[in-house]
């Protein structure tokens, strides 16, 4: 009896709901595959096979692989950039005339690390995806499009926290921060091996305890 009810419920779904569900399955599958192999290491056939659909159906949703890649990037980019922007604006209002480097970095980094860690496997796949593609031309283009506003907000707070620092030092400092963040998001397992298991690359809470403080010290050390 419950089986018949379940079937009735499935049949009751609208075509729009079915299309939305299929679209999410496609994006999830592509996100995982791109996180493992990058844009050029994945074919539409690979994605279709992982979802369990025919490649022709994939073309119903996406013109080509690049459009799919862009959609995968954009799906979560607005969430993470929006959360970080809100955190930075909240910190800026709270700090008033006395922002600190560490405070700004906590707002920028901790918010993102929490999102990935608490979001489960899907968000961790997206983290790996961003890390893999960030140093590719196609990935850098999307980083510019989706993340520049929140990065420039961080930079503006850092400039206020370090008014006597050359602008070049602020931007180089951010460059080093984002490099460490991308290495963290990649979760390669190298730190696990090097440390004999003392540190684990997917232990984002442990990273969160240390990263902002460590990076803030780096900024402050640039003072001549």
Buried (B, 14 or more C-beta within 10 A) or exposed (E): EEEEEEEEEEEEEEEEEEEEEBBEBBBBBBBBBBBEEBBEEBEBEBBBBBBEBEEEEBEEBBEEBEEBBBBBBEBBBEEBBEBBBEBBBEBBEEBEEEBBBBBBBBBBBBBBBBBBBEBEEBBBBBBBBBBBBBEBEBBEEBBEEBBEEBBEBBBBBBBBBBEEBEEEBBEBBBEEBBEBBBBBBBBEEEBBEEEEEEBBBBBBEEBBEEBBEBBBEBBBEBEE
